[in-house]
């Protein structure tokens, strides 16, 4: 039972990674597949909100069930999000200072805290 659950869970994670990559590589196809019209800004801000809530909860769950060392690894893995956000802001007409000060600073804090926790 454990092996079957792990296989299904890993396959689910890989599928979510595929879906996320598809939003970057083929946004029109991904948007259609998601079920929301491409011009519905509110839908996409809601998606971002849910993503950010999940990005905050998942590492906290790791901390609660696996401790500070695993939490550090989770923080290091989650640094992909603010780095990606900084790139998106900088390459889509956003303010570079904001990309670096908000998203870049978040990435730096996650990296520093993650490394400190991994090394403990």
Backbone bond lengths (Angstrom), bond angles and torsions (degrees), N, CA, C in turn:
res aa  C-N    CA-C-N  psi(-1)  N-CA   C-N-CA  omega(-1)  CA-C   N-CA-C  phi
1 X - - - 1.451 - - 1.526 111.30 -
2 X 1.346 117.29 -42.65 1.459 121.54 -179.85 1.524 110.88 -61.29
3 X 1.314 116.81 -45.69 1.470 120.85 -178.93 1.529 109.92 -62.39
4 X 1.313 117.16 -44.62 1.465 120.52 179.62 1.527 110.95 -61.61
5 X 1.334 117.02 -43.24 1.465 120.67 179.50 1.525 110.85 -64.73
6 X 1.327 116.93 -40.99 1.467 120.08 177.88 1.525 111.32 -63.74
7 X 1.314 116.78 -42.53 1.469 119.99 179.40 1.524 110.41 -61.99
8 X 1.317 117.14 -47.16 1.472 120.92 179.58 1.526 110.19 -62.38
9 X 1.333 117.49 -43.05 1.464 121.09 -178.92 1.526 111.44 -65.29
10 X 1.333 117.40 -44.52 1.472 120.22 178.93 1.524 110.39 -64.69
11 X 1.325 117.09 -42.49 1.466 119.54 177.25 1.533 110.74 -61.57
12 X 1.332 117.05 -39.12 1.464 120.86 176.61 1.519 111.57 -62.20
13 X 1.331 116.58 -43.20 1.469 120.57 177.74 1.526 110.92 -62.44
14 X 1.324 116.34 -43.34 1.471 119.98 179.00 1.525 111.01 -63.75
15 X 1.327 117.13 -37.08 1.453 120.71 177.88 1.528 110.80 -65.72
16 X 1.334 117.53 -41.30 1.473 120.86 177.58 1.526 109.63 -63.89
17 X 1.329 117.64 -39.51 1.471 120.54 176.01 1.530 110.35 -60.79
18 X 1.322 116.78 -41.82 1.468 121.24 177.17 1.528 110.86 -60.67
19 X 1.328 116.49 -45.87 1.462 120.65 -179.88 1.527 110.45 -61.44
20 X 1.328 117.23 -44.74 1.464 120.60 178.17 1.510 112.02 -60.97
21 X 1.331 116.43 -44.22 1.469 120.37 178.56 1.521 110.78 -63.88
22 X 1.322 116.51 -36.53 1.466 119.61 179.91 1.524 111.29 -64.90
23 X 1.324 118.57 -33.76 1.466 120.86 176.44 1.528 111.11 -64.63
24 X 1.322 117.18 -28.93 1.457 121.00 178.42 1.523 111.08 -83.30
25 X 1.319 117.11 -44.93 1.471 122.00 -174.00 1.530 112.26 -82.18
26 X 1.313 117.65 -39.73 1.468 121.82 -176.29 1.534 109.43 -136.07
27 X 1.339 117.24 71.04 1.467 119.73 -172.53 1.530 115.09 -61.83
28 X 1.309 117.62 -34.47 1.480 118.54 -179.86 1.526 111.30 -66.69
29 X 1.313 116.32 -43.21 1.462 120.60 178.19 1.527 109.89 -65.45
30 X 1.325 116.00 -43.72 1.468 120.08 -179.27 1.525 110.96 -64.29
31 X 1.327 116.56 -41.71 1.460 120.45 179.94 1.520 110.49 -62.54
32 X 1.320 116.00 -44.71 1.469 120.18 178.03 1.526 110.04 -62.24
33 X 1.326 116.67 -42.19 1.452 120.82 179.15 1.516 113.27 -66.36
34 X 1.317 116.27 -29.73 1.472 121.34 178.80 1.520 110.14 -71.96
35 X 1.326 115.96 -32.05 1.459 120.15 176.84 1.515 115.20 102.23
36 X 1.343 116.98 14.34 1.467 120.80 -179.67 1.522 108.27 -122.13
37 X 1.326 116.17 139.78 1.459 120.02 177.69 1.524 110.15 -61.69
38 X 1.319 115.39 143.61 1.460 122.18 -175.57 1.530 113.26 -59.27
39 X 1.313 117.33 -29.21 1.461 120.92 -175.45 1.534 113.33 -93.21
40 X 1.304 117.92 15.21 1.460 121.77 -178.52 1.531 110.28 -95.91
41 X 1.317 115.75 83.87 1.470 121.75 -175.83 1.525 111.61 -57.04
42 X 1.314 117.69 -42.17 1.466 120.94 -177.68 1.531 111.23 -59.46
43 X 1.307 116.61 -38.03 1.465 119.40 178.54 1.522 110.19 -62.22
44 X 1.312 116.70 -41.71 1.457 119.85 -177.39 1.529 112.21 -75.03
45 X 1.326 117.97 -30.06 1.463 118.16 173.95 1.535 109.84 -71.05
46 X 1.311 117.01 -32.37 1.470 120.06 174.92 1.522 110.68 -66.31
47 X 1.323 116.24 -40.88 1.466 120.46 176.79 1.520 109.69 -58.94
48 X 1.326 116.99 -45.60 1.462 120.53 179.62 1.522 110.75 -63.36
49 X 1.312 117.21 -40.56 1.454 120.39 178.44 1.523 112.22 -60.46
50 X 1.297 116.38 -46.26 1.466 120.73 178.44 1.520 110.15 -63.93
51 X 1.332 117.70 -41.20 1.471 121.39 177.77 1.522 110.59 -59.67
52 X 1.318 116.99 -43.30 1.458 120.50 -178.75 1.530 111.44 -68.43
53 X 1.328 117.08 -39.03 1.469 119.88 176.25 1.531 109.41 -61.33
54 X 1.310 116.99 -46.05 1.466 121.15 178.29 1.521 110.93 -62.09
55 X 1.331 116.90 -40.74 1.466 121.03 -179.91 1.524 111.67 -64.16
56 X 1.310 117.67 -25.81 1.452 120.58 176.26 1.519 113.14 -85.53
57 X 1.317 117.34 -36.14 1.463 121.46 -176.74 1.525 112.10 -75.12
58 X 1.321 118.04 -44.22 1.464 120.40 -174.33 1.531 112.62 -57.92
59 X 1.336 120.00 -49.28 1.469 117.48 177.17 1.530 113.42 -61.64
60 X 1.328 117.43 -34.27 1.462 119.80 178.13 1.531 111.19 -65.65
61 X 1.311 116.60 -37.00 1.468 120.33 175.50 1.526 109.55 -64.49
62 X 1.334 116.64 -42.54 1.468 120.25 176.68 1.527 110.01 -58.42
63 X 1.321 117.45 -44.97 1.469 120.90 178.06 1.529 110.64 -59.24
64 X 1.318 116.36 -45.80 1.465 120.81 -175.88 1.531 112.28 -65.24
65 X 1.318 117.06 -38.00 1.476 118.72 -173.94 1.519 113.92 -100.18
66 X 1.328 118.21 -20.83 1.469 119.49 -174.12 1.525 113.68 -124.14
67 X 1.326 118.76 -11.28 1.450 121.07 175.77 1.517 114.42 94.10
68 X 1.349 115.08 178.19 1.462 121.79 -173.20 1.534 114.59 -62.93
69 X 1.329 118.26 -36.47 1.470 120.06 -177.96 1.542 110.70 -63.32
70 X 1.324 116.04 -49.97 1.469 120.34 178.05 1.523 110.92 -64.57
71 X 1.340 115.90 -35.35 1.461 121.02 177.01 1.534 110.05 -59.46
72 X 1.325 116.77 -42.11 1.466 120.60 177.07 1.516 111.75 -58.62
73 X 1.330 116.28 -44.70 1.466 119.27 177.56 1.523 111.90 -63.24
74 X 1.336 116.43 -38.33 1.465 120.03 178.02 1.526 110.62 -64.25
75 X 1.335 116.94 -39.74 1.463 119.88 177.60 1.525 110.93 -63.89
76 X 1.333 116.55 -42.22 1.469 119.67 179.08 1.530 110.90 -63.88
77 X 1.320 117.11 -38.58 1.467 119.79 177.90 1.527 110.98 -67.76
78 X 1.330 116.95 -35.06 1.464 119.72 -176.05 1.522 113.48 -77.88
79 X 1.317 117.56 -6.71 1.468 120.52 179.96 1.537 111.44 -65.26
80 X 1.318 115.82 -16.03 1.473 120.30 176.49 1.528 110.31 -57.19
81 X 1.319 117.07 -37.75 1.468 120.32 -176.16 1.528 113.01 -64.06
82 X 1.333 120.88 -55.37 1.468 117.72 -179.34 1.527 113.25 -67.94
83 X 1.323 118.05 -30.19 1.474 119.14 175.54 1.524 109.47 -65.13
84 X 1.313 115.96 -45.42 1.474 119.74 177.05 1.510 111.71 -61.87
85 X 1.323 116.89 -41.69 1.465 120.50 178.51 1.532 111.09 -61.83
86 X 1.334 116.99 -41.53 1.464 120.17 178.38 1.524 110.93 -62.14
87 X 1.307 116.27 -42.12 1.475 120.48 178.86 1.522 110.16 -64.78
88 X 1.320 116.91 -42.39 1.468 120.64 -179.89 1.528 110.02 -62.39
89 X 1.322 117.20 -46.29 1.469 120.68 179.66 1.526 110.23 -61.94
90 X 1.330 116.93 -47.05 1.467 121.13 -175.83 1.521 112.90 -67.52
91 X 1.320 117.65 -28.48 1.473 120.00 -175.56 1.518 113.84 -102.49
92 X 1.323 116.66 5.14 1.464 119.30 -179.03 1.515 112.64 -127.90
93 X 1.315 116.15 35.85 1.456 120.35 174.99 1.515 114.62 81.44
94 X 1.321 117.05 10.24 1.460 120.14 178.39 1.520 111.03 -79.61
95 X 1.293 115.34 177.53 1.454 122.17 -179.03 1.533 108.06 -87.38
96 X 1.338 116.38 121.43 1.462 121.16 -177.28 1.525 111.66 -60.25
97 X 1.326 117.07 -40.07 1.467 119.85 179.17 1.526 110.19 -60.01
98 X 1.318 116.54 -39.99 1.461 119.83 179.48 1.525 110.45 -70.23
99 X 1.316 117.03 -39.58 1.466 120.18 177.71 1.517 110.55 -57.83
100 X 1.317 115.58 -42.65 1.466 119.79 -178.03 1.520 112.61 -79.27
101 X 1.337 117.15 -42.83 1.464 119.31 -175.10 1.527 112.53 -73.42
102 X 1.297 117.52 -36.87 1.470 120.13 -179.06 1.527 110.17 -87.66
103 X 1.318 115.98 -62.73 1.464 120.62 -172.85 1.530 111.77 -77.48
104 X 1.306 116.46 -40.67 1.465 119.81 178.51 1.516 111.59 -65.53
105 X 1.317 116.47 -41.45 1.467 120.00 178.49 1.525 110.78 -65.71
106 X 1.322 117.12 -39.75 1.462 120.28 176.59 1.521 110.37 -60.07
107 X 1.333 116.79 -44.90 1.463 120.79 178.68 1.525 110.60 -60.79
108 X 1.320 116.88 -43.39 1.468 120.58 -178.84 1.529 111.18 -63.04
109 X 1.322 117.28 -43.08 1.463 120.91 179.11 1.528 110.71 -63.68
110 X 1.333 116.65 -43.84 1.463 119.92 178.57 1.526 111.21 -61.53
111 X 1.330 116.56 -41.38 1.468 120.23 179.59 1.522 110.68 -64.63
112 X 1.328 116.94 -47.95 1.463 120.22 -178.64 1.532 111.87 -63.18
113 X 1.311 116.68 -46.63 1.465 120.22 -179.90 1.529 110.25 -66.60
114 X 1.336 115.98 -41.75 1.461 119.87 179.54 1.517 112.32 -60.95
115 X 1.329 116.55 -46.53 1.468 120.16 179.02 1.528 110.48 -62.72
116 X 1.321 116.63 -43.71 1.469 119.49 179.66 1.525 111.13 -59.70
117 X 1.315 117.66 -41.36 1.459 120.97 -179.39 1.523 112.44 -73.48
118 X 1.314 117.66 -35.53 1.469 121.21 178.62 1.527 110.22 -66.92
119 X 1.311 116.65 -35.91 1.463 120.06 -176.36 1.536 113.60 -81.40
120 X 1.331 117.02 -10.31 1.475 120.37 -179.66 1.520 110.12 -79.95
